[in-house]
Amino acid sequence: MAKNIYQKIWGAHLVAEPEGQDAILYIDRHYVHEVTSPQAFEGLRLAGRKVRRPELTFATMD
């Protein structure tokens, strides 16, 4: 069965899909913004995870 673009991108970036938990995706570039990023990083901290390649982070503010 043919895959749509969403399924192709998801499959190419899927690292793990633990049962009963959120899927873990590899993100090529992190775009962070002053308003919403603190919650995302707090979520990573609470889950015991970290940004795998922090040098690929791009931050902006407005």
DSSP file (Angstrom, degrees, kcal/mol; ACC not computed):
  #  RESIDUE AA STRUCTURE BP1 BP2  ACC     N-H-->O    O-->H-N    N-H-->O    O-->H-N    TCO  KAPPA ALPHA  PHI   PSI    X-CA   Y-CA   Z-CA
    1    1 A M              0   0    0      0, 0.0     2,-0.1     0, 0.0     0, 0.0   0.000 360.0 360.0 360.0 135.0    0.0    0.0    0.0
    2    2 A A        -     0   0    0      1,-0.1     2,-0.3     0, 0.0     0, 0.0  -0.370 360.0-134.5 -69.3 146.3    1.3    3.4   -0.9
    3    3 A K        -     0   0    0     -2,-0.1     2,-0.1     1,-0.0    -1,-0.1  -0.782  11.5-129.9-102.1 146.3    2.2    5.8    1.9
    4    4 A N     >  -     0   0    0     -2,-0.3     4,-2.1     1,-0.1     5,-0.2  -0.371  36.3 -96.2 -83.8 173.6    1.3    9.5    2.0
    5    5 A I  H  > S+     0   0    0      1,-0.2     4,-2.5     2,-0.2     5,-0.2   0.868 124.2  54.2 -61.3 -38.3    3.8   12.2    2.7
    6    6 A Y  H  > S+     0   0    0      1,-0.2     4,-2.8     2,-0.2    -1,-0.2   0.939 109.4  47.5 -60.3 -47.4    2.9   12.3    6.4
    7    7 A Q  H  > S+     0   0    0      1,-0.2     4,-2.5     2,-0.2    -1,-0.2   0.866 111.8  50.9 -63.7 -37.1    3.5    8.6    6.8
    8    8 A K  H  X S+     0   0    0     -4,-2.1     4,-1.9     2,-0.2    -1,-0.2   0.932 113.4  43.6 -66.1 -45.9    6.8    8.8    5.0
    9    9 A I  H  X S+     0   0    0     -4,-2.5     4,-1.2     2,-0.2    -2,-0.2   0.927 115.0  49.7 -65.7 -44.4    8.1   11.6    7.1
   10   10 A W  H >X S+     0   0    0     -4,-2.8     4,-1.2    -5,-0.2     3,-0.7   0.941 112.2  47.7 -58.6 -49.0    6.9    9.9   10.3
   11   11 A G  H 3< S+     0   0    0     -4,-2.5    -1,-0.2     1,-0.2    -2,-0.2   0.850 109.4  53.2 -62.7 -35.7    8.5    6.6    9.4
   12   12 A A  H 3< S+     0   0    0     -4,-1.9    -1,-0.2     1,-0.2    -2,-0.2   0.731 118.6  35.5 -71.8 -21.7   11.8    8.2    8.5
   13   13 A H  H << S+     0   0    0     -4,-1.2    13,-3.2    -3,-0.7     2,-0.4   0.449  84.6 117.9-112.6  -3.1   12.0   10.0   11.9
   14   14 A L  E  <  +A   25   0A   0     -4,-1.2    11,-0.2    11,-0.2     3,-0.1  -0.532  28.4 169.9 -71.7 122.5   10.4    7.4   14.2
   15   15 A V  E     -     0   0A   0      9,-3.2     2,-0.3     1,-0.4    10,-0.2   0.843  65.5 -15.1 -96.0 -48.2   12.9    6.3   16.9
   16   16 A A  E     -A   24   0A   0      8,-1.4     8,-3.2     2,-0.1    -1,-0.4  -0.988  42.8-158.2-156.3 153.8   10.6    4.3   19.2
   17   17 A E        -     0   0    0     -2,-0.3     6,-0.2     6,-0.2     3,-0.1  -0.597  22.9-163.1-135.4  72.3    7.0    3.8   19.9
   18   18 A P    >   -     0   0    0      0, 0.0     3,-2.1     0, 0.0     2,-0.1  -0.300  32.8 -99.9 -61.0 137.4    6.8    2.5   23.5
   19   19 A E  T 3  S+     0   0    0      1,-0.3     3,-0.1     4,-0.0    -2,-0.0  -0.352 106.1   9.0 -60.9 130.5    3.4    0.9   24.3
   20   20 A G  T 3  S+     0   0    0      1,-0.3     2,-0.3    -3,-0.1    -1,-0.3   0.533 117.3  88.2  78.1   7.0    1.2    3.3   26.3
   21   21 A Q  S <  S-     0   0    0     -3,-2.1    -1,-0.3     1,-0.0     2,-0.1  -0.824  86.4 -83.4-129.5 168.8    3.6    6.2   25.7
   22   22 A D        -     0   0    0     -2,-0.3     2,-0.1     1,-0.1    -1,-0.0  -0.389  51.7-102.2 -68.4 149.6    4.1    8.9   23.2
   23   23 A A        -     0   0    0     -6,-0.2     2,-0.6    -2,-0.1    -6,-0.2  -0.389  30.1-131.0 -67.6 151.1    6.2    8.1   20.1
   24   24 A I  E     -A   16   0A   0     -8,-3.2    -9,-3.2    -3,-0.1    -8,-1.4  -0.940  26.8-170.4-108.9 121.8    9.8    9.3   20.1
   25   25 A L  E     -A   14   0A   0     -2,-0.6     2,-0.5   -11,-0.2   -11,-0.2  -0.852  23.8-125.0-112.7 146.3   10.8   11.1   16.9
   26   26 A Y        -     0   0    0    -13,-3.2     2,-0.5    -2,-0.3    -2,-0.0  -0.805  26.9-156.0 -85.9 126.1   14.3   12.3   15.7
   27   27 A I        -     0   0    0     -2,-0.5     3,-0.1     1,-0.1    25,-0.1  -0.917   9.4-158.9-108.3 124.9   14.1   16.0   15.0
   28   28 A D  S    S+     0   0    0     -2,-0.5     2,-0.4     1,-0.2    -1,-0.1   0.832  79.0  15.3 -71.4 -33.9   16.7   17.3   12.5
   29   29 A R        -     0   0    0      2,-0.0     2,-0.6    28,-0.0    -1,-0.2  -0.998  68.9-142.9-145.0 136.4   16.5   21.0   13.6
   30   30 A H  E     -b   57   0B   0     26,-1.6    28,-3.6    -2,-0.4     2,-0.6  -0.902  11.9-167.5-104.9 117.2   15.0   22.5   16.7
   31   31 A Y  E     -b   58   0B   0     -2,-0.6     2,-0.3    26,-0.2    28,-0.2  -0.919  14.8-171.6-102.5 116.6   13.2   25.9   16.2
   32   32 A V  E     -b   59   0B   0     26,-2.7    28,-1.9    -2,-0.6     2,-0.3  -0.839  10.1-166.5-115.0 149.4   12.6   27.5   19.6
   33   33 A H  E  >  -b   60   0B   0     -2,-0.3     4,-1.9    26,-0.2    28,-0.2  -0.955  31.5-118.1-132.3 149.0   10.6   30.5   20.5
   34   34 A E  T  4 S+     0   0    0     26,-0.8    27,-0.1    -2,-0.3    -1,-0.0   0.711 107.7  48.7 -60.9 -23.4   10.5   32.5   23.7
   35   35 A V  T  4 S+     0   0    0      2,-0.1     4,-0.2     1,-0.1    -1,-0.2   0.926 123.2  19.4 -87.3 -47.7    6.8   31.8   24.4
   36   36 A T  T  > S+     0   0    0      1,-0.1     4,-1.1     2,-0.1     3,-0.5   0.656 103.6  78.8-102.9 -16.8    6.3   28.0   23.9
   37   37 A S  H  X S+     0   0    0     -4,-1.9     4,-2.5     1,-0.2     5,-0.3   0.848  82.5  64.3 -67.1 -35.5    9.7   26.5   24.2
   38   38 A P  H  > S+     0   0    0      0, 0.0     4,-2.1     0, 0.0    -1,-0.2   0.898 103.6  49.4 -56.0 -38.7   10.0   26.5   28.0
   39   39 A Q  H  > S+     0   0    0     -3,-0.5     4,-2.2    -4,-0.2    -2,-0.2   0.894 110.3  50.8 -66.4 -38.9    7.1   24.1   28.3
   40   40 A A  H  X S+     0   0    0     -4,-1.1     4,-1.9     2,-0.2    -1,-0.2   0.926 112.2  45.5 -65.0 -44.4    8.7   21.8   25.7
   41   41 A F  H  X S+     0   0    0     -4,-2.5     4,-2.3     1,-0.2    -1,-0.2   0.847 110.8  53.6 -69.7 -32.5   12.0   21.7   27.5
   42   42 A E  H  X S+     0   0    0     -4,-2.1     4,-2.7    -5,-0.3    -1,-0.2   0.902 106.9  52.9 -65.1 -40.3   10.3   21.2   30.9
   43   43 A G  H  X S+     0   0    0     -4,-2.2     4,-1.7     2,-0.2    -2,-0.2   0.901 109.2  48.6 -61.2 -41.5    8.5   18.2   29.3
   44   44 A L  H  <>S+     0   0    0     -4,-1.9     5,-2.9     2,-0.2     4,-0.4   0.929 111.7  49.8 -62.2 -45.0   11.8   16.7   28.2
   45   45 A R  H ><5S+     0   0    0     -4,-2.3     3,-1.3     1,-0.2    -2,-0.2   0.924 110.4  49.2 -60.5 -46.0   13.3   17.3   31.7
   46   46 A L  H 3<5S+     0   0    0     -4,-2.7    -1,-0.2     1,-0.3    -2,-0.2   0.822 111.0  50.6 -64.5 -31.2   10.3   15.6   33.4
   47   47 A A  T 3<5S-     0   0    0     -4,-1.7    -1,-0.3    -5,-0.2    -2,-0.2   0.470 115.9-115.0 -84.8  -1.6   10.6   12.6   31.0
   48   48 A G  T < 5S+     0   0    0     -3,-1.3     2,-0.2    -4,-0.4    -3,-0.2   0.776  75.5 125.7  74.0  25.4   14.3   12.2   31.7
   49   49 A R      < -     0   0    0     -5,-2.9     2,-0.3    -6,-0.2    -1,-0.3  -0.704  40.8-161.9-112.3 165.4   15.2   13.1   28.1
   50   50 A K        -     0   0    0     -2,-0.2     2,-0.4    -3,-0.1     3,-0.1  -0.936  37.4 -84.1-140.1 164.6   17.4   15.7   26.6
   51   51 A V        -     0   0    0     -2,-0.3     6,-0.0     1,-0.2   -10,-0.0  -0.584  38.8-149.5 -68.7 123.3   18.0   17.4   23.3
   52   52 A R  S    S+     0   0    0     -2,-0.4    -1,-0.2     1,-0.3   -26,-0.0   0.891  86.0  20.5 -68.2 -41.1   20.2   15.0   21.4
   53   53 A R    >   +     0   0    0      1,-0.1     3,-2.3    -3,-0.1    -1,-0.3  -0.690  65.7 175.7-130.2  79.7   22.0   17.5   19.2
   54   54 A P  G >  S+     0   0    0      0, 0.0     3,-1.7     0, 0.0    -1,-0.1   0.720  74.5  72.5 -60.4 -21.4   21.8   21.0   20.9
   55   55 A E  G 3  S+     0   0    0      1,-0.3    -2,-0.0     3,-0.0     0, 0.0   0.664  90.3  61.1 -68.2 -12.9   24.0   22.5   18.2
   56   56 A L  G <  S+     0   0    0     -3,-2.3   -26,-1.6     2,-0.0     2,-0.4   0.251  79.9 115.8 -94.0  12.1   21.1   22.1   15.8
   57   57 A T  E <   -b   30   0B   0     -3,-1.7     2,-0.5   -28,-0.2   -26,-0.2  -0.681  45.2-168.7 -86.7 132.7   18.9   24.4   17.8
   58   58 A F  E     -b   31   0B   0    -28,-3.6   -26,-2.7    -2,-0.4     2,-0.3  -0.987   8.1-166.7-120.9 122.5   17.8   27.7   16.3
   59   59 A A  E     +b   32   0B   0     -2,-0.5     2,-0.3   -28,-0.2   -26,-0.2  -0.853  10.2 171.0-114.4 146.1   16.2   30.3   18.6
   60   60 A T  E     -b   33   0B   0    -28,-1.9   -26,-0.8    -2,-0.3     2,-0.3  -0.972  10.8-166.4-144.3 158.7   14.3   33.4   17.8
   61   61 A M              0   0    0     -2,-0.3   -28,-0.0   -28,-0.2    -2,-0.0  -0.954 360.0 360.0-139.2 161.3   12.2   36.0   19.6
   62   62 A D              0   0    0     -2,-0.3    -1,-0.1     0, 0.0   -29,-0.0   0.401 360.0 360.0-124.0 360.0    9.8   38.7   18.4
